[in-house]
Amino acid sequence: MAQQLLMPKATAIWLVDNTALSFDQIAQFCKLHPLEVKAIADGEAAQGIKGLDPISTGQLSRDEIARAEGNPNYKLKLSEPKVRVPESKRRGPRYTPVSKRQDRPNAILWLVRNHPELKDAQISRLVGTTKSTIEQIRDRTHWNSTNLTPMDPVTLGLCSQIDLDMEVEKAAKGRPLPTAAELGATLQPAQETEKLGFSYDRDEEKEKEIDADAVFAKLKSLKSTPKDEDEDDQY
């Protein structure tokens, strides 16, 4: 792993104020543009940033600075670190304590049911299992499938909520958009809902179908009813 300069702008400020290095030399060492270094020297950039002494941090030596000041074409080099930081190893399968390994099938069943979008590799990273075990639980061919109970892997301590959310988010990004059939009932097309003229025509047809003679006959029958009741009272 290549060594990197700490706080490049703060280091550039210190070099501008305390050395006779050229703008190009400072820009090359701090991975900045020469115009940006010039703006720092003019007080137009990096205002409010306190300079960082690269000598006290062990990133430059006085001899290296003196050598660069005597030769404008010389490129500054970072000093060798006194302490070597080991490179981070490639992350392998998650280690699961022996006391919690019996809970892994329950956690896998929970993930399969509640997050079907997760791939086998993602589930394997979360709970530290194998793809064959995941497939057996999916297919209900696991030797203990009848006794399994879905349990949240976060509650079991097999993974953190942050890791679970990250894997679910990754799976959601790669998932295709749901189809109309998956969404269920949807709104009717506008071509069907905007056929207002059809409903008005139906109302007009109903009004035309009403027979005027039938209406008057009904009114006559209503008027005749009171007279009949009076005649019955006379007898």
C-alpha positions in Angstrom: 0.0 0.0 0.0 1.5 3.3 -1.1 2.1 5.9 1.6 -0.1 9.0 1.4 0.5 12.5 2.6 -1.6 13.6 5.6 -3.6 16.8 5.2 -2.1 18.0 1.9 -3.5 21.6 2.1 -2.3 22.1 5.6 1.1 20.8 4.6 1.2 23.1 1.6 0.4 26.1 3.8 3.3 25.3 6.1 5.7 24.7 3.2 4.7 28.1 1.6 5.3 30.0 4.9 8.4 28.2 6.1 10.4 27.2 3.0 11.8 28.5 -0.2 10.3 25.7 -2.3 8.8 26.6 -5.7 5.0 26.4 -6.3 5.6 23.5 -8.6 7.6 21.5 -6.0 4.9 22.1 -3.3 2.1 21.2 -5.8 3.9 18.0 -6.8 4.5 16.9 -3.2 1.0 17.8 -1.9 -0.9 16.6 -5.0 -2.3 20.1 -5.7 -2.4 22.3 -8.8 0.4 25.0 -9.0 -2.3 27.7 -9.3 -3.9 26.5 -6.1 -0.6 26.7 -4.3 -0.1 30.2 -5.7 -3.6 31.1 -4.4 -2.6 29.8 -1.0 0.5 32.0 -1.0 -1.6 35.0 -2.0 -4.1 34.3 0.8 -6.9 33.7 -1.7 -7.4 30.0 -0.8 -7.3 27.7 2.3 -8.1 30.5 4.6 -8.7 29.4 8.2 -6.6 26.2 7.7 -3.7 25.9 10.1 -0.4 24.8 8.6 0.9 21.3 9.4 4.6 20.7 9.9 5.5 17.7 7.8 8.8 17.4 9.7 7.1 16.9 13.1 4.8 14.3 11.5 7.8 12.4 10.1 6.7 12.8 6.5 9.6 15.0 5.4 13.2 15.5 6.7 15.1 18.8 6.9 17.7 17.4 4.5 15.0 16.6 2.0 13.7 20.2 2.1 17.2 21.7 1.9 18.0 19.5 -1.1 14.8 20.6 -2.9 15.5 24.3 -2.1 18.9 24.0 -3.8 17.5 22.4 -6.9 14.2 23.7 -8.4 13.8 20.6 -10.5 14.1 18.2 -7.5 10.9 16.4 -6.5 10.3 15.9 -2.8 9.9 12.4 -1.5 8.0 11.2 1.5 10.1 9.8 4.3 9.9 6.2 5.1 7.4 5.6 7.9 8.9 4.4 11.2 6.0 2.1 11.8 4.7 -0.2 9.2 1.0 -0.6 9.1 0.0 -4.0 7.8 -2.2 -4.1 4.8 -5.8 -5.0 5.5 -6.5 -8.6 4.5 -9.2 -9.4 2.1 -12.4 -9.9 3.9 -13.3 -13.6 4.0 -16.4 -15.4 5.3 -17.8 -14.0 8.5 -16.7 -15.9 11.5 -19.6 -17.1 13.7 -18.9 -18.1 17.3 -19.6 -21.8 18.1 -22.3 -20.9 20.6 -24.3 -19.1 17.8 -23.8 -21.5 14.9 -26.9 -23.5 15.8 -28.9 -20.3 15.2 -27.7 -19.8 11.7 -30.4 -21.9 10.0 -33.1 -19.9 11.8 -31.5 -16.7 10.6 -31.2 -18.0 7.1 -34.9 -18.9 7.1 -35.8 -15.4 8.3 -33.7 -13.8 5.6 -35.2 -16.0 2.9 -38.7 -15.2 4.0 -38.4 -11.5 4.8 -35.9 -10.5 2.1 -36.3 -12.8 -0.9 -34.4 -10.3 -3.0 -31.1 -11.2 -1.2 -28.8 -13.4 -3.2 -27.1 -16.5 -1.7 -23.7 -14.7 -1.6 -25.2 -11.8 0.4 -26.8 -14.2 2.9 -23.6 -16.0 3.2 -21.7 -12.8 4.0 -24.3 -11.8 6.6 -24.4 -15.0 8.7 -21.3 -16.8 7.6 -22.8 -19.9 6.0 -22.5 -21.8 2.7 -24.6 -21.7 -0.4 -25.5 -25.3 -0.1 -27.0 -24.7 3.3 -29.0 -21.8 2.0 -30.3 -23.9 -0.9 -31.4 -26.7 1.4 -33.3 -24.2 3.6 -34.9 -22.7 0.5 -36.0 -26.1 -0.8 -37.0 -27.4 2.6 -34.5 -30.2 2.3 -32.5 -29.3 5.4 -32.2 -32.1 7.9 -33.8 -30.0 10.6 -36.2 -28.0 8.5 -39.2 -29.1 10.5 -37.8 -27.6 13.7 -36.5 -24.3 12.2 -38.0 -21.0 13.4 -37.4 -17.7 11.5 -35.3 -15.4 13.7 -33.8 -12.0 13.0 -30.0 -12.4 12.5 -29.5 -9.0 14.1 -31.3 -10.1 17.3 -29.2 -13.3 17.3 -26.0 -11.2 17.0 -24.9 -12.8 13.8 -24.7 -9.5 11.9 -25.3 -5.8 12.5 -28.3 -3.8 11.4 -26.0 -1.6 9.3 -24.7 -4.6 7.4 -28.2 -6.0 6.8 -29.5 -2.6 5.5 -26.5 -2.3 3.2 -27.1 -5.7 1.7 -30.8 -5.1 1.3 -30.1 -1.8 -0.4 -27.7 -3.4 -2.8 -30.2 -6.1 -3.7 -32.9 -3.5 -4.2 -30.8 -1.5 -6.7 -30.3 -4.6 -8.9 -33.9 -5.7 -8.7 -36.0 -4.9 -11.8 -39.1 -2.7 -11.5 -42.3 -4.6 -10.6 -44.7 -5.4 -13.4 -48.4 -4.5 -13.5 -49.3 -8.1 -12.5 -47.1 -7.9 -9.4 -48.5 -4.6 -8.3 -52.1 -6.0 -8.5 -55.1 -3.9 -9.3 -54.3 -0.7 -11.1 -56.2 2.3 -12.3 -58.2 1.9 -15.5 -56.9 3.5 -18.7 -58.0 7.0 -19.4 -59.7 5.9 -22.6 -62.2 3.9 -20.5 -62.7 6.3 -17.7 -63.2 9.4 -19.9 -66.1 8.0 -21.9 -68.5 10.6 -20.5 -70.6 10.9 -23.6 -71.6 7.2 -23.3 -73.1 7.7 -19.9 -75.0 10.8 -21.0 -76.4 8.9 -24.0 -77.6 6.2 -21.8 -79.5 8.7 -19.6 -81.1 10.3 -22.6 -82.2 6.9 -23.9 -83.8 6.0 -20.6 -85.8 9.3 -20.6 -87.0 8.6 -24.1 -88.2 5.1 -23.1 -90.6 6.6 -20.5 -94.1 6.4 -21.9 -96.2 9.5 -21.3 -99.5 7.6 -21.4 -98.3 5.3 -18.6 -97.5 8.3 -16.5 -100.9 9.9 -16.9 -102.7 6.6 -16.3 -100.8 6.3 -13.0 -101.8 9.8 -12.0 -105.5 9.0 -12.7 -105.4 5.9 -10.6 -104.0 7.9 -7.7 -106.8 10.5 -8.0 -109.5 7.9 -8.2 -108.4 6.2 -5.0 -109.7 8.8 -2.5 -113.2 8.8 -4.2 -113.5 5.1 -3.9 -112.7 5.4 -0.2 -115.4 8.0 0.3 -118.0 5.8 -1.4 -117.1 2.9 1.0 -117.6 5.2 4.0 -121.1 6.1 2.8 -122.2 2.4 2.9 
